[in-house]
Amino acid sequence: MIRCDYHVHTCFCDGKNSPEELVQAALSLGMTRLGFSAHSHVPFDAGGCLTPESTSAYRRELLRLRQAYLGKIQIFIGVEQDYDSDVPPEGWDYVIGSVHCLHLGEEYIPVDHEPEKLIYAASRYFGGDMLSLCEAYYEKLGSVAEKTNCDLIGHFDLVTKFQEKMPLFDENHPRYVSAWRRAADRLLESGVPFEINTGAMARGYRTSPYPSTEILLYLKERGAEFVLSGDSHRAQTLCWEFDAQEARLREMGITLRTEFPSNPRVGQKKPV
């Protein structure tokens, strides 16, 4: 059973719990490794990401917890670096690279907040063509490893978050398939692992993780590595559905990396 989670958010960004509450929850689950990954600062988000001031406090608190729980659980101090972040991804144990928004005109339109925002963006900027919006998303995602210098590629097909409850486009359409394959091929060249992310399942949007099974198999057949993550925003969703997903992935012939990060940028014995 996998008892490691490296995609975890706290009250320092848009999570609900303090870091110590999450450490206590992790211990109750028998977890051996816990990686915190606050949202990096972006200039267009007033409350859901780190600020320059809270970044320092975030680091200090996690360093305190690392020392306080030494020998009980390994604590890693990471960041989820948004493509549009205005701060460099430096000084972290590891970096998750993610695309959350499309920069259209003078607006930043989130792809994962609510379906109405995607409908608005497609109508205003793509003539109502949702597939064009998807193509723009995957074109941006294809360069996320280069842009963020990440150690893990976050929720590859985030643009599909609402598809189960409110389908906005055809995931089998050749244009959509071509778009995600172009992004996948480019990211595969980087050698960066992909996360298998159960966060939307925990929040009731999906019954399966990111990426879709079709994308997952495409990546697997081309030698990708994978890390299972919960994208947890509250203590109750740490390692969400990990046991079931691990069994499913094993049947698919997918081996998961658990010793991640294998070579932390900073490491357990050095200060961040």
Backbone bond lengths (Angstrom), bond angles and torsions (degrees), N, CA, C in turn:
res aa  C-N    CA-C-N  psi(-1)  N-CA   C-N-CA  omega(-1)  CA-C   N-CA-C  phi
1 M - - - 1.450 - - 1.525 110.06 -
2 I 1.338 115.42 134.54 1.456 120.29 179.58 1.518 109.49 -80.72
3 R 1.311 115.37 125.60 1.464 120.57 179.40 1.531 109.70 -127.03
4 C 1.338 114.01 47.19 1.461 121.07 177.00 1.529 107.45 -135.12
5 D 1.310 116.57 138.33 1.465 120.43 176.65 1.518 107.59 -141.91
6 Y 1.336 115.99 127.18 1.456 120.66 -173.98 1.525 112.96 -115.27
7 H 1.319 117.54 1.56 1.461 120.81 179.08 1.528 107.20 -120.10
8 V 1.330 115.17 89.07 1.465 121.99 -172.45 1.533 109.00 -136.52
9 H 1.335 115.47 131.74 1.465 121.39 -178.92 1.530 110.55 -112.96
10 T 1.305 115.69 146.62 1.462 122.47 -177.59 1.523 110.26 -122.02
11 C 1.331 115.15 -176.22 1.459 120.81 177.30 1.525 112.73 -67.31
12 F 1.324 117.76 -6.16 1.463 119.56 175.11 1.532 111.34 -74.58
13 C 1.348 117.39 -15.99 1.467 119.84 171.33 1.528 107.69 -129.00
14 D 1.330 118.67 -111.56 1.468 120.04 -177.29 1.520 112.84 -109.18
15 G 1.323 117.98 16.98 1.457 121.43 175.27 1.517 111.84 -82.69
16 K 1.318 116.12 168.79 1.470 121.12 -174.52 1.524 113.20 -100.30
17 N 1.336 118.12 -21.32 1.459 120.81 -172.73 1.520 111.77 -113.47
18 S 1.332 114.40 158.41 1.454 119.72 174.11 1.522 108.93 -73.89
19 P 1.321 117.95 159.06 1.469 119.26 176.90 1.520 113.14 -56.76
20 E 1.327 118.04 -39.92 1.460 118.69 -178.04 1.525 111.78 -68.43
21 E 1.325 117.16 -35.79 1.465 119.23 175.30 1.526 110.47 -61.16
22 L 1.314 116.93 -37.15 1.457 120.60 178.63 1.521 111.48 -71.15
23 V 1.320 117.61 -37.18 1.462 120.03 175.74 1.526 109.89 -61.98
24 Q 1.313 117.38 -44.56 1.463 120.73 178.89 1.524 110.94 -62.11
25 A 1.328 116.92 -41.35 1.462 119.96 177.72 1.526 110.92 -64.72
26 A 1.326 116.55 -39.18 1.461 120.63 178.51 1.517 111.07 -62.57
27 L 1.319 117.35 -42.01 1.459 120.98 178.91 1.528 110.84 -64.06
28 S 1.321 116.10 -37.96 1.470 119.12 179.94 1.528 111.83 -66.34
29 L 1.330 116.90 -23.88 1.458 121.96 177.64 1.527 112.22 -89.44
30 G 1.309 116.40 -2.94 1.449 119.80 -177.70 1.516 113.76 76.63
31 M 1.322 116.75 22.62 1.455 120.69 -178.96 1.526 110.85 -69.87
32 T 1.317 115.54 145.75 1.460 121.08 -179.95 1.517 112.74 -105.95
33 R 1.334 117.23 -22.04 1.461 122.71 -179.51 1.518 109.17 -139.18
34 L 1.326 115.91 136.55 1.456 121.18 179.29 1.521 108.24 -136.58
35 G 1.333 115.81 121.29 1.454 120.62 179.88 1.516 111.07 -112.88
36 F 1.315 115.93 121.95 1.461 121.17 177.29 1.526 109.00 -89.76
37 S 1.332 116.46 138.69 1.464 120.46 -174.12 1.526 110.45 -142.27
38 A 1.319 116.39 70.00 1.463 120.96 -179.55 1.522 111.20 -60.85
39 H 1.322 116.21 149.69 1.458 120.95 175.33 1.528 109.84 -65.89
40 S 1.316 116.07 127.41 1.456 120.09 176.83 1.534 110.24 -65.63
41 H 1.311 114.97 159.96 1.453 119.20 -178.94 1.524 111.18 -67.77
42 V 1.341 114.56 134.97 1.462 121.37 169.78 1.531 107.07 -128.74
43 P 1.318 118.45 143.81 1.464 120.28 -171.97 1.517 115.31 -70.65
44 F 1.350 117.11 -13.02 1.461 119.80 -175.37 1.526 113.06 -103.77
45 D 1.328 118.67 5.91 1.470 122.24 -178.60 1.526 108.67 -116.74
46 A 1.329 116.49 114.60 1.468 120.28 -174.68 1.520 113.42 -81.65
47 G 1.336 118.94 -19.55 1.449 117.88 -173.16 1.508 117.69 -143.54
48 G 1.328 118.44 -6.88 1.452 119.75 -173.51 1.509 115.54 -102.05
49 C 1.341 116.94 11.95 1.454 119.28 -177.40 1.523 109.94 -142.70
50 L 1.325 115.48 172.63 1.452 120.42 176.33 1.523 110.59 -66.03
51 T 1.308 115.58 147.53 1.458 121.83 168.88 1.522 107.46 -106.67
52 P 1.331 118.72 166.52 1.465 118.98 175.68 1.526 112.70 -54.71
53 E 1.339 117.21 -37.03 1.455 120.74 -179.50 1.529 111.56 -73.44
54 S 1.324 117.26 -43.88 1.466 119.40 -176.91 1.525 111.63 -73.60
55 T 1.323 117.80 -22.21 1.458 120.25 177.66 1.523 110.65 -60.29
56 S 1.318 116.96 -44.43 1.464 120.95 179.04 1.518 110.82 -63.56
57 A 1.332 116.92 -42.79 1.465 120.68 179.62 1.528 110.83 -65.85
58 Y 1.302 117.02 -38.74 1.469 123.10 177.55 1.527 110.30 -59.75
59 R 1.305 116.66 -48.83 1.459 120.68 178.84 1.526 111.17 -60.56
60 R 1.332 116.31 -47.20 1.471 119.84 -177.32 1.521 111.31 -60.96
61 E 1.329 116.92 -43.89 1.462 119.96 -177.76 1.527 111.51 -66.20
62 L 1.306 117.73 -40.08 1.462 119.67 -179.48 1.520 111.66 -71.92
63 L 1.319 117.38 -33.63 1.467 119.60 173.73 1.523 110.50 -64.65
64 R 1.334 116.73 -38.47 1.473 120.26 177.19 1.516 110.74 -62.92
65 L 1.334 116.22 -45.04 1.463 120.54 -179.23 1.524 111.10 -67.59
66 R 1.313 117.21 -37.04 1.466 120.35 177.60 1.519 110.35 -57.74
67 Q 1.305 116.48 -42.26 1.463 120.39 179.71 1.519 111.22 -74.54
68 A 1.329 117.03 -41.75 1.467 121.09 -177.10 1.523 112.23 -64.30
69 Y 1.332 117.54 -32.52 1.469 121.06 -176.43 1.526 111.89 -109.28
70 L 1.320 116.21 21.01 1.455 121.05 178.80 1.529 109.65 -58.45
71 G 1.327 116.45 131.04 1.456 120.85 -179.11 1.518 113.66 90.14
72 K 1.339 117.44 -13.44 1.465 121.56 178.76 1.531 111.76 -103.04
73 I 1.322 115.50 -38.43 1.454 120.63 -179.61 1.518 107.99 -159.31
74 Q 1.330 117.23 143.26 1.457 121.24 175.33 1.521 109.01 -84.64
75 I 1.306 115.97 128.30 1.463 121.59 -179.57 1.526 108.75 -113.03
76 F 1.333 115.43 127.10 1.457 122.16 179.06 1.529 109.13 -112.36
77 I 1.308 115.46 141.25 1.459 121.78 -174.88 1.521 108.30 -109.81
78 G 1.331 115.39 98.49 1.450 120.74 -175.67 1.514 112.78 -118.54
79 V 1.330 114.60 -174.91 1.464 121.35 178.40 1.521 108.36 -146.20
80 E 1.313 115.99 145.13 1.455 121.03 168.98 1.519 106.59 -94.62
81 Q 1.303 115.41 101.55 1.456 121.66 -173.74 1.518 109.88 -85.38
82 D 1.331 114.96 112.36 1.454 119.25 178.16 1.527 110.52 -73.78
83 Y 1.315 116.36 144.89 1.460 121.51 177.71 1.530 110.95 -51.74
84 D 1.329 116.68 -36.62 1.465 121.70 -174.87 1.525 113.51 -95.50
85 S 1.319 116.84 12.98 1.460 119.39 179.56 1.521 110.96 -62.22
86 D 1.329 115.64 147.37 1.460 120.99 179.22 1.529 111.98 -105.98
87 V 1.333 116.92 15.73 1.467 120.77 175.00 1.525 108.31 -126.21
88 P 1.332 118.21 145.99 1.472 119.56 -177.88 1.520 111.47 -73.14
89 P 1.340 117.64 149.32 1.478 121.77 -179.72 1.520 111.04 -84.11
90 E 1.309 116.49 66.84 1.460 121.21 -174.92 1.526 111.17 -117.94
91 G 1.340 115.57 145.99 1.454 120.66 174.26 1.511 115.41 86.54
92 W 1.332 117.34 17.30 1.467 121.02 -178.78 1.520 110.98 -111.39
93 D 1.324 116.62 156.21 1.462 120.82 174.24 1.526 110.90 -65.24
94 Y 1.331 116.65 -35.79 1.460 121.37 179.06 1.518 108.27 -160.45
95 V 1.324 114.76 163.33 1.464 122.14 -177.44 1.523 109.45 -131.21
96 I 1.325 116.50 128.79 1.463 122.37 169.34 1.523 107.10 -96.56
97 G 1.326 116.82 125.98 1.460 120.46 178.85 1.517 110.75 -97.46
98 S 1.334 116.53 127.06 1.463 120.50 -174.76 1.523 111.65 -139.29
99 V 1.328 114.96 154.12 1.460 122.57 169.76 1.521 107.30 -117.16
100 H 1.317 115.89 120.38 1.466 120.60 179.02 1.525 112.99 -112.25
101 C 1.332 116.97 -20.69 1.460 120.32 -172.53 1.518 111.24 -135.87
102 L 1.326 114.74 157.79 1.448 122.30 167.52 1.522 108.10 -108.35
103 H 1.315 116.53 132.14 1.460 121.45 178.21 1.523 107.29 -91.96
104 L 1.308 115.81 104.52 1.458 122.16 -173.67 1.524 108.88 -123.61
105 G 1.327 116.21 120.66 1.456 118.75 -173.66 1.507 109.69 60.54
106 E 1.313 116.72 -123.82 1.461 121.57 175.71 1.521 111.53 -104.01
107 E 1.324 117.26 11.60 1.465 121.88 -176.52 1.527 111.34 -108.85
108 Y 1.325 114.23 150.37 1.457 121.74 167.48 1.523 106.42 -110.46
109 I 1.321 116.12 113.27 1.466 121.34 -175.60 1.524 108.85 -103.60
110 P 1.347 118.58 115.70 1.469 119.92 178.42 1.519 111.03 -70.39
111 V 1.322 116.25 140.94 1.464 120.16 179.53 1.524 111.82 -91.18
112 D 1.342 117.58 -6.43 1.464 119.40 -172.88 1.524 113.68 -127.41
113 H 1.332 119.21 15.22 1.461 119.57 -179.34 1.526 112.12 -88.10
114 E 1.312 116.87 -51.56 1.461 120.91 177.95 1.519 108.82 -161.36
115 P 1.322 117.44 148.26 1.470 119.62 -175.88 1.516 113.09 -61.43
116 E 1.315 116.83 -30.65 1.464 120.19 -179.17 1.532 112.13 -60.09
117 K 1.331 116.32 -32.55 1.467 119.45 178.49 1.526 110.95 -67.90
118 L 1.329 116.76 -35.83 1.459 119.90 176.87 1.527 111.04 -68.87
119 I 1.319 116.25 -40.07 1.464 120.29 177.81 1.530 109.94 -62.85
120 Y 1.330 116.03 -43.17 1.466 120.75 177.56 1.527 110.97 -60.73
121 A 1.332 116.52 -46.84 1.463 120.53 -177.66 1.519 111.10 -63.73
122 A 1.331 117.28 -41.99 1.457 120.32 179.15 1.520 110.76 -64.25
123 S 1.328 116.31 -40.14 1.457 120.51 -178.97 1.526 111.89 -67.76
124 R 1.340 116.19 -44.58 1.467 119.55 -174.35 1.523 112.96 -77.72
125 Y 1.328 117.14 -37.43 1.461 119.08 -170.06 1.523 114.59 -112.83
126 F 1.330 118.44 -13.52 1.462 119.99 -175.91 1.528 112.68 -129.58
127 G 1.325 116.79 20.73 1.458 120.09 177.63 1.509 113.48 61.72
128 G 1.333 115.99 27.46 1.457 120.79 179.87 1.519 114.17 82.70
129 D 1.316 116.91 3.66 1.470 121.07 -176.93 1.531 109.79 -89.96
130 M 1.313 116.67 101.46 1.457 121.17 -177.84 1.528 111.65 -66.46
131 L 1.313 117.73 -29.65 1.464 120.05 178.85 1.533 110.78 -66.86
132 S 1.316 117.47 -33.42 1.469 120.08 175.44 1.519 110.50 -65.18
133 L 1.329 116.43 -38.41 1.464 119.74 175.53 1.524 110.19 -61.79
134 C 1.327 116.41 -44.16 1.472 119.92 178.71 1.521 111.01 -61.94
135 E 1.316 117.26 -39.90 1.458 120.79 178.35 1.526 110.70 -62.28
136 A 1.334 116.69 -39.22 1.467 120.29 177.70 1.529 111.01 -66.23
137 Y 1.331 116.18 -39.80 1.465 119.93 177.95 1.530 110.82 -61.58
138 Y 1.330 117.19 -49.16 1.469 119.53 -176.11 1.531 112.12 -71.61
139 E 1.324 116.99 -29.19 1.463 118.68 174.65 1.530 110.15 -62.77
140 K 1.309 116.17 -41.74 1.468 120.92 177.81 1.521 110.81 -68.25
141 L 1.330 116.25 -44.08 1.462 120.47 -178.60 1.526 111.65 -61.68
142 G 1.316 116.78 -33.60 1.452 119.81 -177.94 1.519 113.90 -59.30
143 S 1.330 117.20 -22.79 1.464 120.94 -179.44 1.525 112.73 -107.08
144 V 1.347 117.94 12.54 1.463 119.13 -175.13 1.525 112.37 -68.14
145 A 1.322 117.95 -33.11 1.468 119.50 179.13 1.521 110.26 -66.14
146 E 1.323 115.85 -43.73 1.463 120.18 178.33 1.525 111.26 -65.70
147 K 1.326 117.26 -41.09 1.461 121.96 -175.47 1.518 112.16 -70.26
148 T 1.329 117.36 -39.60 1.465 120.82 -173.10 1.517 113.95 -103.35
149 N 1.327 117.41 -9.50 1.467 121.35 -176.27 1.530 110.30 53.04
150 C 1.327 115.79 47.61 1.465 121.30 -170.43 1.521 112.37 -84.47
151 D 1.336 113.99 164.60 1.462 123.24 175.71 1.526 111.86 -103.64
152 L 1.339 116.63 -10.00 1.464 122.08 -177.72 1.527 107.37 -154.00
153 I 1.333 116.61 135.98 1.461 121.36 179.61 1.515 108.54 -93.61
154 G 1.321 116.19 120.15 1.461 121.77 -174.08 1.523 113.45 -82.85
155 H 1.337 115.12 144.61 1.480 126.67 173.41 1.537 113.00 17.67
156 F 1.329 115.09 77.29 1.466 123.30 -171.58 1.527 112.92 -49.72
157 D 1.323 117.94 -52.22 1.470 120.49 -175.41 1.532 111.53 -104.47
158 L 1.327 115.48 50.61 1.472 120.81 -178.96 1.518 111.95 -57.38
159 V 1.309 117.58 -28.39 1.459 121.48 -178.09 1.527 111.98 -63.44
160 T 1.332 118.09 -12.56 1.471 121.92 179.26 1.521 112.62 -94.00
161 K 1.293 118.47 10.40 1.473 121.74 -172.74 1.527 112.92 -51.35
162 F 1.316 118.51 -39.26 1.469 121.62 -172.87 1.518 113.40 -98.53
163 Q 1.318 117.81 5.34 1.459 121.01 -170.56 1.522 114.41 -63.60
164 E 1.331 117.65 -35.05 1.461 119.09 -177.20 1.523 111.91 -68.17
165 K 1.330 116.82 -39.21 1.466 120.07 -175.56 1.522 112.57 -95.48
166 M 1.338 116.40 -27.33 1.465 120.08 -177.92 1.526 108.51 -147.09
167 P 1.329 117.20 79.84 1.476 119.69 -177.50 1.532 111.33 -60.40
168 L 1.325 114.89 128.92 1.461 120.53 -178.17 1.521 112.27 -110.28
169 F 1.326 117.28 -14.75 1.457 121.52 -179.79 1.524 108.43 -160.02
170 D 1.314 115.26 168.62 1.468 122.61 -177.84 1.528 108.63 -92.38
171 E 1.330 117.11 112.18 1.459 120.61 -179.30 1.524 112.94 -71.95
172 N 1.322 117.10 -10.07 1.461 120.70 176.87 1.528 112.08 -97.24
173 H 1.305 117.35 -2.74 1.462 119.97 -178.98 1.531 109.45 -64.16
174 P 1.334 117.48 137.38 1.471 119.50 -178.44 1.523 114.21 -55.13
175 R 1.313 117.71 -34.21 1.477 119.78 179.57 1.524 110.67 -66.52
176 Y 1.326 116.29 -41.42 1.460 119.57 179.45 1.527 110.04 -66.36
177 V 1.316 117.05 -46.08 1.465 120.60 -179.54 1.528 110.48 -61.78
178 S 1.310 117.12 -43.13 1.465 120.32 178.86 1.522 111.33 -62.24
179 A 1.332 116.72 -37.47 1.467 120.56 -178.25 1.520 111.14 -65.24
180 W 1.350 116.49 -48.27 1.463 116.76 -177.92 1.527 111.54 -72.41
181 R 1.316 117.56 -29.42 1.467 118.89 177.77 1.529 111.21 -67.80
182 R 1.318 117.19 -38.28 1.465 119.40 177.03 1.523 110.82 -61.68
183 A 1.338 116.10 -43.67 1.464 119.93 178.30 1.522 110.86 -64.96
184 A 1.319 116.25 -44.39 1.464 120.27 -179.81 1.517 111.32 -60.49
185 D 1.332 116.70 -45.36 1.464 120.24 -178.08 1.527 111.17 -61.71
186 R 1.302 116.37 -40.41 1.463 119.53 -179.98 1.523 111.01 -67.78
187 L 1.320 116.41 -41.59 1.463 119.79 -179.63 1.526 111.58 -70.96
188 L 1.308 117.22 -33.13 1.462 119.97 176.34 1.524 111.24 -60.32
189 E 1.314 116.89 -34.23 1.461 120.72 178.58 1.525 111.83 -62.84
190 S 1.326 117.11 -27.04 1.463 120.86 -179.06 1.523 112.47 -73.89
191 G 1.342 117.40 -22.71 1.453 121.20 -177.22 1.519 114.30 76.01
192 V 1.327 117.85 6.95 1.464 121.41 -179.49 1.525 109.78 -79.57
193 P 1.332 119.05 134.50 1.470 120.72 178.07 1.530 112.37 -63.76
194 F 1.318 115.23 157.59 1.462 122.56 176.33 1.523 108.47 -106.82
195 E 1.333 115.88 143.13 1.463 117.09 174.48 1.522 110.05 -88.43
196 I 1.324 114.77 147.32 1.458 123.55 167.98 1.512 104.54 -104.28
197 N 1.328 116.66 111.32 1.455 123.14 -160.97 1.521 111.05 -114.06
198 T 1.348 116.61 119.65 1.472 121.33 -177.99 1.530 112.71 -96.86
199 G 1.321 117.65 12.23 1.463 120.37 -174.36 1.512 114.37 -60.69
200 A 1.329 118.11 -43.30 1.461 120.23 -179.71 1.519 111.51 -68.74
201 M 1.321 118.08 -25.46 1.456 121.58 174.22 1.530 109.83 -67.51
202 A 1.323 116.58 -44.86 1.459 120.55 -179.16 1.520 111.78 -62.37
203 R 1.341 116.18 -30.41 1.463 120.08 -177.91 1.531 112.50 -95.92
204 G 1.327 116.85 6.18 1.453 120.72 171.54 1.514 116.25 83.21
205 Y 1.326 118.17 12.16 1.459 120.47 179.93 1.522 112.66 -88.14
206 R 1.338 116.33 -31.12 1.456 120.94 -174.76 1.520 110.40 -134.42
207 T 1.336 114.81 159.84 1.460 119.98 173.80 1.530 110.95 -107.60
208 S 1.315 116.59 2.60 1.460 121.65 176.91 1.529 108.47 -141.73
209 P 1.316 117.03 158.67 1.457 119.58 -175.62 1.526 112.91 -79.85
210 Y 1.330 114.92 167.54 1.470 120.28 163.41 1.531 106.95 -78.96
211 P 1.331 119.48 144.39 1.461 126.51 -11.21 1.524 111.18 -81.64
212 S 1.324 116.02 172.64 1.461 121.07 178.83 1.525 110.19 -60.43
213 T 1.315 115.75 161.61 1.467 120.34 -179.50 1.524 111.01 -58.87
214 E 1.321 117.67 -40.84 1.463 120.61 -179.59 1.530 110.81 -61.25
215 I 1.323 116.23 -45.18 1.460 120.29 179.72 1.523 109.96 -67.30
216 L 1.312 115.94 -41.50 1.465 121.02 -179.22 1.523 110.86 -58.50
217 L 1.322 116.89 -45.47 1.464 120.82 -179.95 1.526 111.38 -67.16
218 Y 1.322 116.81 -37.99 1.464 120.80 177.18 1.528 110.14 -60.21
219 L 1.331 116.53 -45.74 1.459 121.06 179.32 1.525 111.20 -65.74
220 K 1.339 116.05 -43.07 1.466 120.35 -179.41 1.519 111.44 -60.59
221 E 1.324 116.34 -44.28 1.465 120.55 -178.31 1.523 112.40 -64.30
222 R 1.331 116.72 -18.23 1.463 121.39 -179.06 1.522 112.36 -106.72
223 G 1.332 115.39 16.13 1.454 120.21 170.45 1.505 116.91 86.77
224 A 1.318 118.51 15.53 1.459 120.39 -179.99 1.525 111.03 -67.08
225 E 1.326 115.52 151.84 1.459 122.16 170.43 1.524 108.67 -102.76
226 F 1.356 115.59 156.34 1.459 119.96 -174.40 1.525 111.34 -135.48
227 V 1.329 114.53 148.24 1.459 122.80 174.02 1.521 107.44 -127.98
228 L 1.314 117.55 127.75 1.463 121.93 178.20 1.522 109.41 -80.41
229 S 1.332 116.51 129.98 1.460 119.95 -178.27 1.521 110.62 -139.32
230 G 1.329 115.18 154.97 1.452 120.51 -176.87 1.510 114.88 -101.61
231 D 1.341 117.80 -12.83 1.470 120.97 -176.99 1.529 109.42 44.67
232 S 1.331 114.59 46.16 1.463 120.45 -172.18 1.523 111.81 -76.11
233 H 1.348 115.04 136.56 1.461 121.34 175.60 1.526 111.47 -115.38
234 R 1.319 116.03 6.40 1.464 120.75 175.78 1.521 108.64 -156.10
235 A 1.326 115.95 158.28 1.464 121.00 -173.72 1.526 112.06 -61.03
236 Q 1.312 116.85 -33.73 1.464 120.62 -175.05 1.527 113.46 -69.50
237 T 1.327 117.36 -13.64 1.468 118.88 -175.54 1.529 113.08 -110.84
238 L 1.315 117.88 13.85 1.461 119.72 173.48 1.534 109.71 -58.78
239 C 1.316 116.86 137.72 1.473 122.54 177.70 1.529 112.01 53.52
240 W 1.324 116.84 39.85 1.452 121.04 -174.16 1.533 112.16 -62.07
241 E 1.336 116.29 120.86 1.471 123.86 177.47 1.530 112.45 59.51
242 F 1.322 117.80 24.85 1.461 119.50 -177.11 1.530 112.59 -63.00
243 D 1.320 117.42 -41.41 1.467 119.23 -177.72 1.525 111.23 -62.47
244 A 1.331 116.70 -45.76 1.463 120.71 -179.72 1.527 110.70 -65.31
245 Q 1.319 116.37 -41.56 1.459 119.52 -179.26 1.528 111.43 -69.25
246 E 1.307 116.75 -37.68 1.468 119.06 178.35 1.533 110.13 -61.37
247 A 1.336 116.91 -42.07 1.462 120.29 178.80 1.524 110.89 -64.98
248 R 1.328 116.79 -43.09 1.474 121.19 178.28 1.520 111.26 -61.25
249 L 1.311 116.31 -44.84 1.461 120.51 -177.66 1.527 111.39 -67.96
250 R 1.328 116.12 -35.20 1.459 119.85 177.59 1.527 109.96 -62.30
251 E 1.338 116.94 -40.58 1.455 120.96 177.46 1.526 111.72 -63.71
252 M 1.328 116.40 -28.40 1.460 121.60 178.96 1.527 111.96 -83.95
253 G 1.328 116.24 -2.79 1.454 120.16 -179.55 1.512 114.12 80.40
254 I 1.330 116.19 22.84 1.463 121.03 -178.40 1.521 109.70 -101.55
255 T 1.315 115.82 124.87 1.461 122.32 175.20 1.527 108.55 -99.17
256 L 1.302 115.90 130.64 1.462 121.18 -177.06 1.521 111.64 -95.95
257 R 1.303 116.03 143.80 1.455 120.64 172.45 1.526 108.69 -82.96
258 T 1.306 117.43 127.33 1.465 121.19 175.90 1.524 111.29 -109.02
259 E 1.337 116.38 -30.27 1.454 119.78 177.75 1.524 108.71 -83.45
260 F 1.302 114.87 73.67 1.454 121.67 -179.54 1.524 107.83 -127.76
261 P 1.289 119.02 136.73 1.463 126.01 -5.71 1.522 110.51 -73.55
262 S 1.336 116.35 138.00 1.459 119.72 -177.13 1.520 111.09 -69.62
263 N 1.323 116.84 -33.97 1.465 121.89 176.69 1.521 108.37 -131.77
264 P 1.336 117.06 82.59 1.461 119.74 -177.21 1.522 111.69 -53.31
265 R 1.321 115.71 142.17 1.456 120.10 179.99 1.517 111.11 -61.28
266 V 1.325 115.23 -33.20 1.464 119.80 -179.06 1.506 110.77 -111.19
267 G 1.313 117.12 -51.47 1.464 120.65 175.53 1.507 113.57 100.34
268 Q 1.316 114.97 164.18 1.460 120.95 -173.72 1.516 113.30 -73.23
269 K 1.322 118.57 -20.75 1.456 119.60 -173.79 1.518 113.11 -105.26
270 K 1.329 116.81 -0.23 1.447 119.64 -178.53 1.524 110.09 -114.52
271 P 1.292 118.07 149.10 1.458 119.82 177.03 1.514 111.55 -72.86
272 V 1.325 116.01 147.55 1.452 120.56 176.80 1.521 108.60 -79.34
